[in-house]
Amino acid sequence: MNLELIGKDVEPSKMLKGRIENKLDKIERRLGQKLFVRVRLETEPNHRFSCGIHFQGAGHEYNANSTSDDLIKAADEALQKIERQVSKIQHRPESNRKAGATIRHALLNY
């Protein structure tokens, strides 16, 4: 996995980086392909932290943002959102995953 960890006014600790890598490795194994993941950590006014995660994989684009008073909590919330998105795509019925299926195609077959 290629991980790009960007910190704006924040220097992520080794523990946080390891935690993010560990959870993203699990997601990478579920998708079954090598991923390029961009994680953006930044501070916001009033001592709040923001974490944004973005990557493309398995024909879909995944994006999650979270804001919290704690940097680790913000990262965990964003990772949970990504996990839900991956799970939703993987458990979608096979008929909804057909490549090239459009609304027009569905209406013609109705």
C-alpha positions in Angstrom: 0.0 0.0 0.0 1.2 3.5 -0.8 0.2 5.8 2.0 0.6 9.6 1.7 0.2 11.2 5.1 -0.2 14.9 4.9 -0.2 17.0 8.1 -1.2 20.6 8.0 -0.1 22.3 11.2 0.0 18.8 12.7 2.9 16.3 13.1 1.4 12.8 13.3 3.0 10.5 15.9 4.4 7.1 15.1 1.6 5.5 17.0 -1.1 7.3 15.0 0.7 6.5 11.7 0.9 2.8 12.6 -2.7 2.7 13.6 -3.8 4.2 10.3 -1.6 1.9 8.3 -2.9 -1.2 10.2 -6.5 -0.4 9.6 -5.9 0.5 5.9 -4.0 -2.7 5.4 -7.1 -4.6 6.5 -9.2 -2.6 4.0 -6.6 -3.3 1.3 -6.8 -7.0 1.9 -10.6 -6.9 1.6 -10.5 -5.1 -1.7 -7.7 -7.4 -3.0 -5.6 -4.8 -4.7 -2.7 -2.4 -4.1 -4.0 1.0 -3.0 -2.7 4.6 -3.1 -4.3 6.2 0.0 -4.1 9.9 0.8 -4.7 10.9 4.5 -4.9 14.6 5.4 -4.6 15.7 9.0 -5.1 19.3 9.9 -6.0 21.6 12.8 -9.1 23.8 12.7 -10.1 26.8 14.9 -11.1 26.2 18.5 -8.5 23.4 19.0 -10.3 20.8 16.8 -8.7 18.3 14.5 -9.8 17.1 11.1 -8.9 13.9 9.2 -9.7 13.2 5.6 -9.1 9.9 3.8 -9.4 9.5 0.0 -8.6 6.6 -2.4 -9.8 4.7 -5.4 -10.2 1.0 -5.6 -12.3 -1.8 -7.0 -13.9 0.6 -9.5 -15.1 3.0 -6.8 -14.0 6.1 -5.1 -13.9 6.2 -1.3 -13.8 9.5 0.6 -14.4 10.2 4.4 -13.9 13.2 6.6 -14.2 13.6 10.3 -13.7 16.3 12.9 -13.1 15.9 16.6 -11.4 17.4 19.7 -8.9 14.6 19.6 -6.7 13.7 16.5 -6.8 10.0 17.1 -10.6 10.0 17.5 -11.0 12.0 14.3 -8.8 9.5 12.4 -10.7 6.5 13.9 -14.1 8.0 12.9 -12.8 8.6 9.3 -11.5 5.0 9.1 -14.9 3.7 10.3 -16.6 5.6 7.6 -14.3 4.1 5.0 -14.9 0.6 6.4 -18.7 1.2 6.1 -18.3 2.3 2.5 -16.2 -0.7 1.6 -18.7 -3.1 3.3 -21.6 -1.5 1.6 -20.0 -1.9 -1.9 -19.0 -5.5 -1.2 -22.4 -6.6 0.1 -24.3 -4.9 -2.7 -26.3 -7.5 -4.7 -24.6 -8.7 -7.9 -27.3 -7.3 -10.1 -26.5 -3.7 -8.9 -22.8 -4.2 -9.6 -23.0 -4.8 -13.3 -20.5 -2.8 -15.2 -22.1 -0.6 -17.9 -25.7 -0.9 -16.5 -27.4 2.4 -16.8 -30.9 3.7 -15.9 -31.8 3.6 -19.6 -30.8 0.0 -19.7 -32.9 -0.8 -16.6 -35.9 1.0 -18.0 -35.7 -0.9 -21.3 -35.7 -4.2 -19.5 -38.6 -3.3 -17.2 
